[in-house]
Amino acid sequence: MNELQELQSLLQELLQAIDVMQQSGEEMSDELMGAIAQTLEALFNRIEDLEGSGVGAPPIPPQRPDINQAMPSSNIEGFAYDDKNNRLYVRFLGKYPQREGPIYQYEGVPQDIFTLFQRGAVPARSQGQNRWGRWWRGKVPSMGASMYTLIKQMGYPYQRVA
């Protein structure tokens, strides 16, 4: 087994372990969630390096994607993912009563990170409510906590596109 195959196998095992933890309802600490996100990012980057994908590819200009509605969320209206270019598009909720807010494009988001985000895999770390919904500590799925932990904290470059 070569390095690429070993890393891909390790990645699958890690994602399966995360899925088992989520399904069991086990609460992950902020430190563990951050460590998992950093480990996933390092694995994705090394796999990408080994596959030689994206090297020298010209940047693709921002475009307005078709946004699919998210699961119920108090801050995210919907999202779309461009798997060819590893771009995540997120439409946040607008000012009340308008649901459709601004769309942001996040660059270099690996497919597996998107999958975790799409599931709302990171439990909420706070409680509260706004006009769009209510949440509590440990609530899963949580689009807001997943957005913060998996996308914002990882520092993916972003820009407003609409």
C-alpha angles and dihedrals in degrees: 000000000000126000094264093053091046092052092047090050091048090049092053091049091050092049091049091051091051090049091051091050091050094048092049090055092237110160116232121212120238089249092053092047090050092048091049092049092049092047092049091049092050091049093048092049094049092046090049090050091051093048090049091226121159096012110146093353112152115243115261115225118247116269136185107254130202103265118215117210114259124229110273107304136167093219111017122071097183148317145212132201129213103205093185092062101023092240124152119201117198126188110201123206115271130227112298126302093017111081099192111081133163123320120226127194119215117199128217098014107159119230093245093052088050090051091054091046092048090055092050084236099169113081119235113264097201140032133234145101141241135179090286101050153315129263138180137197110285095018111154129222096041118169092184096052091044091050092050098044102035102033114019098038091047089060101230110178111255143180137184110254103174 
